[in-house]
Amino acid sequence: MDRVFKSKVGWWYHLILLVMATSTVAAFVGGKSPVTMIVLLLFTLECIHMLLSTWYKITADGYLIAHCSIFPEKKISISEISAVEVTVMPVSSYALSLDRLIIYKGDTQWLLISPVNKQDFVKLLKKHNPDIRKNQKDWHVYIFWILLGVFALLVIMDAFSEDKFDRLPLILCFLPLTILQLRPYQITDRDMLHGNGQIDVKLISRLESNGNKVIVYYSRMEGGIERRSSFYPADKDEFISILQQINPNIKLN
């Protein structure tokens, strides 16, 4: 039996819809040009249509189908899905919320989606393909870049503003960035390295020692794309030794 999951809808999408609807009404009431009125009306109708017709279907014969309004329907055999990963990546996709899942086909990202009942969705995928991995989520990475973006915006506003505003927001914004970078590194009982994201120690391939920095090369799944993260441990030798004890296959450059 096929099962359909509607897309979760984020507050920001409701805000976009409200702004578009208000702008359309204002354009008609204010007597704007016919082109402006038609464009705004079409955009508003498309937003409504996406709200009503964005869904994901898991079919009884083992396919995942993603549908979003007038855009081409996407289809993949669940047997080809290698992993799913929780993300808040703010890029254009078949998703109306930032509470998203990345669907991997092999080593590449196939699509970002945002199904309601996310846990049930993943369970049903794994029922069709038990080999699907659930990658770790690196929430702090997104928080870091969001705070960094806000910090940069405040700096630009301060530089170009004639009336200099209080620099306290800059300090308050920069403080969490510092905390994120200076927090202690931890290796959990499940052999997960925490501190600059979450890394499965068993998936670390090599380490590179450079001054007081250790660059960790890893993948998020077996045979996946190699990634890297930098760590600045107080005792670099002990840090490397513990990682190699857990995973003797780690090479040191």
N, C-alpha and C positions, 0 to 999 in steps of 0.2 A: 504494500500500500504506500502510495506517495505521501510525503509530508511536506507542508509548506510552512516556512518561517517568514513572518513579516520583518521588515527592517526596523530596528530600533530607531527612534527619532530623537535627536538631541535638541536641547533648548535653543541652540544657535539656529537650527533649521526653522523652528517656529518663529524666531525673530526675523530671519530673512523673509519668510512668507508674510509676516505682518508688515514689514517695511515695503515689500513689493506691492501688497494689496493697498496700503495707505498711499503709496506713490501713484498707483494707477487711478484711484479715486480722485486724488488731488489733481492729476493731469486732466481728467474729464471735467471736473468742476471748474478748474482754472482755465479751461479753454486752450490747452496746449496744442501744438501742431498735431495733425492726424498721424504722422509717422511716430511721434513720441507716444501718443496714446496707444497705438496698435502694438508697438514694441513692448511697452510696459504690460499691456494686457496679455500678450503672448507669453512673456516671461512669467507672469503671475499664474497663468493657467498651467504652464509647464511645471512650476513648483508644486502646484496642487496635484497634478497628475503623478509626479514622482512620489509625493506623499502617499498616494492611494495605490500605486502600482510598483513599489519596490519590494521584491520578495526573493526568497531562495528556496528552491525545491530539491529535496532529496528523494529520488525516485526509487521504486521498489527494485528496479533492475540495476541499481548501483551507479547512478549519475547525479552530479550536483549541477543544478541549473540556476543561474543568477539572472534576474530580470529587473530592469530599471527603466520604466517609462518607455520612451520611443527609441532608446538606445539598443544596439544589437544585443540579443540574448546570448549569454555565455554559458558554455556547457563543458564539463570535464568528467571523465570517468573517475570515480572515487578511488579506484585501484591505482590511479596515477598520482594521487595526492600523497606527498611524502611527510608533510608536517603542517601544523597550524600554530600560529603565534599571536598572542594578545598584543594589541598595539593601540596607540592613540595618534597614529601618523595622520596629520591633517592634509591629505592629498585628495585630489578628485578621484572618486571611485563609485562603485555601486553601493553606497552606504550613506545613510542619513544621520549617523551618529559617529562620534569619535571613539566610542567604545567598540573597537573593531577587532576583527580577526584577519590575519594575513594567511591566505591559502597558498601553500608552496607546492609547485609541481617540479619535482627533482630539486635542484639547487636554486631555482628562480621563483620569484613571487608571481603567482598567477593572478590573484585578485584580492582586494580588500573588501570585506563585507561586514555588516553589523547586525547579525540576527538577534532577535529577542530570544530569551531562554537559551543563552549561549552554551551553557553546560549541556543541555539536552541535545543541542545541535552537534556539539563535538562528540558526545556519546554515540549518537546515531551514525556519524561518519565512521567512528572507530568500530562500530558494529559491522559495517560493510568492509572496512579495511583496518584490522587490528594493528597494523604496522605503522599507522600514522603517529608521529611524534608530536608532543605538545611542547614547543620551545619555551624557554624562560622569558619572562617579560622584564625589560629594563626600564621601569617607570622613571627612575632617577635621571636617565638620559634625557627624556622629554622635559622633565621639570627643569633640568639644568639649562636646556636650550631656550625654554620659554622665559626663564628668569634672565638669561643672558640677553634675549631679545628686548625684554622690558627695560633692562639696564641700558642697553644701547639707545633705545628710543628716548629715555629720560635724558641721557647725555646730549643727544642731538637737539632735543627741545631746549635744554639749558643753554646750549651753545648759540642757538639762533633766536632765543627769546630776548626781547628788550628788557622785560621785567624778570630779573633772575628769581626763580622760585627756590624754596627751601631745598637744600641738598639732602635732607633727611631721607626722602624716598630712595635716593641713590644708595645710601648706606644700608637701608633696610633691605633693598633689593640685592645688594652685593653680599650681604652677610650669609644668606642661605647658600650662595654659590661657594663661598669659602668653606662652610660647614660640609657641603657635599663632597668637596675635594679633600678635606682634612679628616673625615671620619675614619675610624679604624677599619682595617680589612679583617674579614672573618672567613673561616672555612667551616661549613656546617657539617653535621653528622652525615649528611647525604652527599658529601664531597662537592659542595657548591661554594665557589669563591665569590664572596660579596665585597663590595666596596667601590667598585667602578663598574656597575652592572652586576649581573649574575652569570657566572661562567661555570659550566660543568668541568671539573678538573680532569675528568676522564676524556674530555674532548679537546684538551690542550695538546698541541703538537710540539711546540718549541717555545723557548724563552730566550730573550736577548737582553743581556746585561749592558747597560749604558750609563756610566757614572752612578748616580744614586737612583736611577730609574730602571725598572724591569718591564720590558715589553712582553706581554703575553699574547701568543698567537693561538687561536682556537677556532672552532667552528660550532655552530649551534645544532648540528646534526652530523651523524657519521657520513663522511664523504662530502660534507657541505662546503660552502664558500668559506675561505679562510678570512678571519677577522683579527683585529688586534686591539688591545687596550693597554694603557700605561699605568703602572703602579709605582708608588714611592714608599716602600716599606722602611721602617726604622732600622730593622736588621735584615738587610737584603739577602745575605747568605742563608739565614734560617728560613726566610720566605721561600727561596728556591728549593731548599732541602725538603721542606714539608710537601711542596707540590710534587717533587720527584718521588717522594716516598709513597704518595697516594697513586701516582701514575708514573711508573718506571720508564715508560716509553717517551717521556718528555725529553727533548733534546735541548741542550744549552749552547747557544751561540756565543 
